[in-house]
């Protein structure tokens, strides 16, 4: 239940309105997309570029801030921008939130299969129940159901109508984004306590104070969303990617099953996220995080972003042979 997002030609951005349902912020998603794009085979990259050009928001959104006329630069920038598009549409009035009880569909625009925001596609709430509280099981559609639906469709070579829900041009930004989402541990869990029987919505309902203080009203999910930083400059991106890929080489990170990605996120949530006991962290009584917590979150985020980039490339290289 979670969100934010073209560093110049590759990366600078427009951030959507704040939401209680975020993922990695735009910096995190773009870092993942950049790592993946630079590891695509020539054939996969050509097919990815062709799919992105077919997306109805290719010119309007993906290339909105790209001034370069170099086709190579434009293709990479569009792929990176596409990774944030599923978050961007949450604040886009062309789209509507189909999960609301009073939802009113907006006008169907050319090239789209629907105008829903699909907010539940961004996460899979594996229950954590440290004090034996009863947990609610998340119903599909969710990140796991959609990844398992989308991944086989990305390689479709048959002619698919643009308005089909199976259109790979529409689904590619969703694959980029959701795959990145589930490498953020709090997109893989919700903690249920007897004192919080409805769950914490992936840390969105846990309010915190950093060990050295921090902004009032910040929640645990927001901390982890921004654990890769919020700088959208090219220099920052280049250094972050160089450091992340050097520290976490791709050799052993070739797992392509979404179930395993989410299982890893669950384990990290247990070992590195909820390390402050059973406090619920309300607005009036926020949790004070342990010393070193945020530094560790940044370290974990670096690893997860590198791995997410490698895995996204591996899936696309396999499906777009």
Helices and strands as residue ranges (DSSP letters): H 26-37, H 42-54, I 58-62, H 71-88, G 89-91, G 119-122, E 126-128, H 143-154, H 168-181, G 185-187, E 189-191, E 208-209, H 220-225, H 234-247, G 250-252, H 258-268, I 269-273, E 287-288, H 293-319
